[in-house]
Amino acid sequence: MDMDRIKSVIDLMREHELSEFSIEDQDFKLSLKRGSPGMAAPLMGAGLAPAALPPPAAAPPPPAEEELTPIASPLVGTFYRASSPDADPFVSVGARVNKDTVVCIIEAMKVMNEIKAETSGVIKKILVENATAVQFGQPMFLVEKG
């Protein structure tokens, strides 16, 4: 597979919002994983020279964020920070939460699902914009335990 075909696969992944792609053909194996929008990190096996690999796209997250606990989306849907457009958000940065605190709503198939923190601590970062799509397992908030 030549670089133009690989670039075409990457473009298709972006266009269709795919996070992973793998293909094997005799002595050639190609696995692509996308870490965030606009970033593709190819992992390639036999069939391409190492010189064809692009440089690493992103540095590891700062150590402070590694110590934070994510609150991940339990389903695919649309993320809402408040119960209605004119209501205050369920939580903001700096808010103390416990396992039963509602942190957001995710709309899936016309059903509004209240999402609880399921951990205790302080909200340090909100990772998702209001009224945007979230995927299963996608981190939405970062919490400092305590």
Secondary structure, 3 states (H helix, E strand, C coil): CCHHHHHHHHHHHHHCCCCEEEEEECCEEEEEEEEECCEEEEEECCCCCHHHCCCCCCCCCCHHHHCCEEEECCCCEEEECCCCCCCCCCCCCCCEECCCCEEEEEEECCEEEEEECCCCEEEEEECCCCCEEECCCCEEEEEEEC
